[in-house]
Amino acid sequence: MHYLIDSEVVWTPSLNEVRIYSARSGEFRTLNHTAAEIWLELAENRSVPDVVAELARRHGAESPAQRALIAKDVQEFVARLLAQDLLVTADQGDARV
């Protein structure tokens, strides 16, 4: 599945982090290096499996157990972003435009 950054979110990459402002909630957030890596991949319209594959490649995750841990972490992070209205599914994004 593909996700889009909510249209009410303004963000900027910074050195090893991403800074986010949600007009919907009025909150500022700063994502750490790992979260920023995931965010930037999602911002490139990559699917969760593609994000997992890229992170596994970057970090030398070779075993199935390592890849499974990365997949779990990415899925949990995406779920949090969805719950906080920072991401929407591609279908929802089309409806909000």
VMD Tcl script that draws the C-alpha trace (Angstrom):
set ca {
  {0.00 0.00 0.00}
  {1.10 3.55 -0.70}
  {0.67 6.46 1.66}
  {0.66 10.20 1.15}
  {1.66 12.95 3.51}
  {-1.52 14.66 4.61}
  {-2.19 17.92 2.77}
  {-2.31 19.75 6.13}
  {1.29 18.77 6.94}
  {4.29 20.96 6.25}
  {7.69 19.35 6.64}
  {11.33 19.96 5.98}
  {14.35 17.69 6.13}
  {17.17 18.80 8.37}
  {20.49 17.22 9.28}
  {19.60 13.62 10.26}
  {15.99 14.52 11.09}
  {12.74 15.79 9.65}
  {10.72 18.62 11.16}
  {6.96 18.43 10.80}
  {4.11 20.84 11.42}
  {0.51 19.65 11.28}
  {-1.96 22.46 10.66}
  {-4.72 20.01 11.57}
  {-3.42 19.51 15.12}
  {-1.27 22.64 15.47}
  {1.67 20.53 16.63}
  {5.34 20.60 15.68}
  {7.38 17.38 15.74}
  {10.93 16.40 15.02}
  {11.62 12.91 13.72}
  {14.89 11.30 14.68}
  {17.27 9.85 12.10}
  {15.56 6.47 11.76}
  {12.05 7.91 11.62}
  {13.27 10.53 9.15}
  {14.62 7.78 6.88}
  {11.19 6.15 6.80}
  {9.39 9.48 6.30}
  {11.61 10.46 3.38}
  {11.06 7.10 1.69}
  {7.29 7.44 2.12}
  {7.48 10.99 0.76}
  {8.94 9.49 -2.42}
  {5.70 7.49 -2.78}
  {7.35 4.20 -1.94}
  {5.26 1.34 -0.60}
  {5.92 -0.11 2.84}
  {7.59 -3.24 1.37}
  {9.84 -0.98 -0.73}
  {10.73 1.10 2.34}
  {11.57 -2.06 4.28}
  {13.74 -3.36 1.44}
  {15.61 -0.07 1.16}
  {16.25 0.19 4.91}
  {17.40 -3.43 5.01}
  {19.82 -2.70 2.16}
  {21.15 0.48 3.76}
  {21.69 -1.11 7.14}
  {23.00 -4.47 5.98}
  {20.07 -6.52 7.29}
  {20.75 -9.88 5.72}
  {18.81 -12.41 7.78}
  {15.05 -12.92 7.57}
  {14.83 -12.09 11.29}
  {16.52 -8.71 10.76}
  {14.24 -7.92 7.82}
  {11.19 -8.95 9.85}
  {12.21 -6.59 12.65}
  {12.62 -3.72 10.19}
  {9.21 -4.53 8.66}
  {7.58 -4.55 12.10}
  {9.15 -1.21 13.03}
  {8.17 0.43 9.73}
  {4.58 -0.86 9.97}
  {4.24 0.37 13.56}
  {5.64 3.78 12.63}
  {3.28 4.09 9.66}
  {0.35 3.12 11.90}
  {1.31 5.91 14.35}
  {1.57 8.43 11.52}
  {-1.86 7.41 10.25}
  {-3.36 7.67 13.75}
  {-1.86 11.15 14.13}
  {-3.28 12.25 10.74}
  {0.19 12.88 9.35}
  {-0.23 10.26 6.62}
  {-3.25 9.13 4.66}
  {-3.70 6.19 2.33}
  {-3.34 7.08 -1.35}
  {-7.11 6.64 -1.78}
  {-7.87 9.02 1.13}
  {-5.40 11.55 -0.24}
  {-7.26 11.68 -3.53}
  {-10.52 12.26 -1.66}
  {-9.06 15.13 0.43}
  {-7.76 17.11 -2.54}
}
mol new
graphics top color blue
foreach p $ca { graphics top sphere $p radius 0.5 }
foreach p [lrange $ca 0 end-1] q [lrange $ca 1 end] { graphics top cylinder $p $q radius 0.2 }
display resetview
